[in-house]
Amino acid sequence: QMQLVESGGGLVQPGGSLRLSCAASGFTWDDYNIGWFRQAPGKEREGVSCVSSSTGYTFYAGSVKGRFTISRDNAKNTVYLQMHSLKPEDTAVYYCAAENRLFSLCVLNPNVYDVWGQGTQVTVSS
């Protein structure tokens, strides 16, 4: 059974940092691009960052570029999202997702992702 499990969310003050983890099981990890998405109350789900399977290519949404860093540890079947300089507008449920369009760079289109985690809450507030 293909499964993704996020962890690392929580409450942090503005300007603080968090690291989210996305652990995968039940599928051939190396064949999948991984993306992070988020959804705030009353808003549509938006792409945050993604990392490609074989090349290590990464992409960031403009709103997080320079503050967030995505990385993957293939030995642990885990992708991380390191978040710095957090802002109240970063508050959302964060999801990781996997897709296996072979030989394609990752994209932040949620419609191409096949497997989703359950999400982890990130709240940025003083």
C-alpha positions as CSV (number, residue, x, y, z in Angstrom):
1,Q,0.0,0.0,0.0
2,M,1.4,3.3,-1.1
3,Q,1.6,5.7,1.8
4,L,3.0,9.1,2.7
5,V,3.1,10.4,6.3
6,E,3.9,14.0,7.2
7,S,5.3,15.2,10.5
8,G,7.0,18.2,12.1
9,G,4.2,20.7,12.0
10,G,3.3,22.9,15.0
11,L,3.0,26.4,16.4
12,V,5.8,28.8,15.8
13,Q,6.3,32.6,16.2
14,P,6.7,34.8,13.2
15,G,10.4,34.7,12.1
16,G,10.8,31.2,13.4
17,S,11.7,27.9,11.7
18,L,10.2,24.4,11.3
19,R,11.2,21.3,9.4
20,L,8.6,19.1,7.9
21,S,9.2,15.5,7.0
22,C,7.4,13.3,4.5
23,A,8.1,9.6,4.9
24,A,7.1,7.2,2.2
25,S,6.4,3.5,2.1
26,G,4.9,0.9,-0.2
27,F,6.3,2.1,-3.5
28,T,9.5,2.5,-5.4
29,W,10.6,5.8,-4.0
30,D,13.3,6.6,-6.6
31,D,10.7,6.7,-9.4
32,Y,8.6,9.4,-7.9
33,N,8.7,13.2,-7.9
34,I,7.7,14.7,-4.5
35,G,5.8,17.9,-3.9
36,W,4.8,19.9,-0.9
37,F,1.5,21.7,-1.0
38,R,-0.5,23.7,1.5
39,Q,-4.1,24.7,2.1
40,A,-5.2,27.5,4.4
41,P,-8.8,27.8,5.6
42,G,-11.1,29.1,2.8
43,K,-8.3,29.0,0.2
44,E,-7.4,26.6,-2.6
45,R,-4.6,24.2,-2.2
46,E,-1.3,25.7,-3.5
47,G,2.0,24.3,-4.5
48,V,5.0,25.2,-2.3
49,S,7.9,23.2,-3.6
50,C,8.9,20.0,-5.3
51,V,11.9,17.8,-6.0
52,S,12.4,15.5,-8.9
53,S,13.2,11.9,-8.5
54,S,16.4,11.3,-10.5
55,T,18.0,14.7,-11.2
56,G,17.4,16.3,-7.8
57,Y,15.8,19.3,-9.6
58,T,13.9,21.5,-7.2
59,F,11.3,24.2,-7.7
60,Y,9.8,26.8,-5.4
61,A,6.7,28.9,-5.4
62,G,7.6,32.6,-5.4
63,S,6.1,33.2,-2.0
64,V,8.5,30.8,-0.3
65,K,11.6,31.1,-2.5
66,G,14.6,32.0,-0.4
67,R,12.9,31.0,2.9
68,F,12.1,27.3,2.3
69,T,14.4,24.5,1.2
70,I,13.3,21.1,0.0
71,S,15.6,18.0,0.1
72,R,15.2,14.3,-0.2
73,D,17.1,11.4,1.5
74,N,16.5,8.4,-0.8
75,A,18.2,6.1,1.7
76,K,15.4,7.0,4.2
77,N,12.6,7.4,1.7
78,T,12.0,10.8,3.2
79,V,11.6,14.3,1.9
80,Y,12.1,17.4,4.1
81,L,10.9,20.9,3.9
82,Q,13.0,23.3,5.9
83,M,11.1,26.5,6.6
84,H,12.8,29.7,7.8
85,S,11.5,33.2,8.4
86,L,8.0,32.0,8.8
87,K,5.2,34.5,8.4
88,P,1.5,34.3,9.5
89,E,0.5,33.8,5.9
90,D,2.4,30.5,5.9
91,T,-0.2,29.2,8.3
92,A,-1.9,26.2,6.6
93,V,-2.1,22.4,6.5
94,Y,0.9,21.2,4.6
95,Y,0.7,18.0,2.5
96,C,3.3,16.0,0.6
97,A,2.4,14.2,-2.5
98,A,4.1,11.8,-5.0
99,E,3.8,11.4,-8.8
100,N,5.7,9.3,-11.3
101,R,5.6,10.9,-14.7
102,L,8.8,9.2,-15.8
103,F,11.7,11.4,-17.0
104,S,9.8,14.6,-16.2
105,L,10.8,17.5,-13.9
106,C,8.6,18.0,-11.0
107,V,5.8,20.6,-11.2
108,L,3.5,22.3,-8.7
109,N,0.3,21.2,-10.3
110,P,-1.6,19.1,-7.8
111,N,-3.6,17.3,-10.5
112,V,-0.6,15.2,-11.6
113,Y,0.1,13.8,-8.1
114,D,-1.2,10.4,-7.3
115,V,-0.5,9.8,-3.7
116,W,-1.1,12.2,-0.9
117,G,-0.4,12.3,2.8
118,Q,-2.8,13.2,5.5
119,G,-1.3,16.6,6.2
120,T,0.3,18.4,9.1
121,Q,-0.8,21.7,10.6
122,V,1.6,24.7,10.6
123,T,0.5,27.7,12.6
124,V,2.6,30.9,12.6
125,S,1.4,33.2,15.3
126,S,2.6,35.3,18.2
